[in-house]
Every structure is written in C-alpha cells, then in structure tokens.
Amino acid sequence: MKQEITYLKAAATARVLRKALKAEFPETKFSVRTETYAGGASIDIDYTSGPTWDEMKKFVKPFEGAAFDAMVDYQT
C-alpha cells in the first residue's frame, strides 16, 4: 500500500509540529515560529535544553516540505 503524503502551509505545519514536539519531549519548552516570504516559507525551532541536534534532525525530517541550496540555486 502506498503511503499518502499531505502538504500543509507553514502555519498549519507549525501547529502540528508543536503538538508532536510536546508529546515527544514533554520536559522541554519549544518556540516554533514560521516565516513566509516570496520564495517560500520556513519554520524555526528554538529550545535551550532537551534533545540533541541529531535527535531533533531525525524527529523533524517527516515535517519537511522542501530544502533549498542557495550555493547552487537548487531546490529539493
């Protein structure tokens, strides 16, 4: 069976991400903020103590929509 992918706007993704972070890391206080601009949008996550950078990278990977490498002007 093929997995269905749902695309959300940045603000909706941030709401889902906040809930997921709170459920996964209940001891940590997170700040999740969105920014939209002409070329797209981004979500910034800040926290002072809690999961390691590697843990966070693995956790937020499913929430990514696209990535952009400005050095070679390439979006993936």
Summary of the structure (lengths in Angstrom):
residues: 76
radius of gyration: 13.8
end to end distance: 24.8
largest distance: 40.3
contacts: 144
relative contact order: 0.17
helix: 34%
strand: 24%
